């Protein structure tokens, strides 16, 4: 018999990290405007704005994918924890 093991904390952390990255991507345009305003050189500021706004479509796709992965990682951790608890309860009930 082999054991099924998973580092639930690591999978949960993965979900949280992916959500953070997705959030950063989602708000990149707003952050680029703030950054551009702080640069002090109009040519460089425009390059920052142009870069951030120039890949909106790709970033939107990446944001969706990151959000989906984050949700999946969270669901895996939750499902594994729930299944582990149910199996432990069944073993306890069967042993009584």
N, C-alpha and C positions, 0 to 999 in steps of 0.2 A: 504494500500500500504506500502511495506517495502522498505527500502533503501539498496542498495548494497554498502558496505563499505570495503575498504582495505587500510592498511597502506602501500602505495606504496613505501615510503622511506625505510621501514623495509624490504620489499621484494627485493628491489634493493640492499640494504646493504647485505642481505643474499646471493644474487648472487655474489657480489663482494667478500665476505668472503669465499664462497665455491671455487671461482676461486683462491684465495690466498692459500688455503689449497691444492688444486690440484697442484698448482705450486710448493709448498714445497715438496709434495710427488714426483713430477716428477724429481726434482733436488736433491733428498735425497742422491743418491750415490755420486754425486760430493761433496756435503756438508760433507758427512761422511769421505771422503778422507781428506778434509781440517781439519776436527775435529781430525781425527786420527793422522795427522801430528803434531798437537799442543799438544797432550796428553803427550808425553815424555816417556811413558812406552810402549815398543813394544808389550807386551802381551795384554795390555788393548787396544792399538791402533788396533791390529789385531781383537780383539773382536768387536770393533766398526765397522770396515770394514766388518767383517763377518756378523754381524747382519744386517747391511744396505743392503748388497748384497744378503743375504739369503732369503729375502722375496720379491724379484723383481716381481714375478708373481702376488702375492696378491696385492702388491702396485700398479702395473699397472692396475689391475682391479678396485681397489679403485679410482685411479686417473681418469679413464674413467667415473666411476659413479659420482664422484664429479663434473667433468667437465659438464656432462649431466645435473645434478641438477642445477649447476650454470647457464647454458644456459636456462634451463626451468624457473628458478626464474626470470631471466632478461626478458625473453619473456612474462611471466605473467604480470610483472610490466608494460612493454611497451604496451602490448595489453589492459590492464585495463585502462591505461592513455589515449590511443587512443580512446577506446570505450567511455570513460567518456567525452572526448572532442567532439566526434561526437554526443553523446546524448545531450550535452549542446547546441551545435550548432543547432541541430534539434529543441530543445525546444525554442531557441531564434528565429529561423526562423518561427516557428509555432505561436509564440506569437506576431509577428509583423503584 
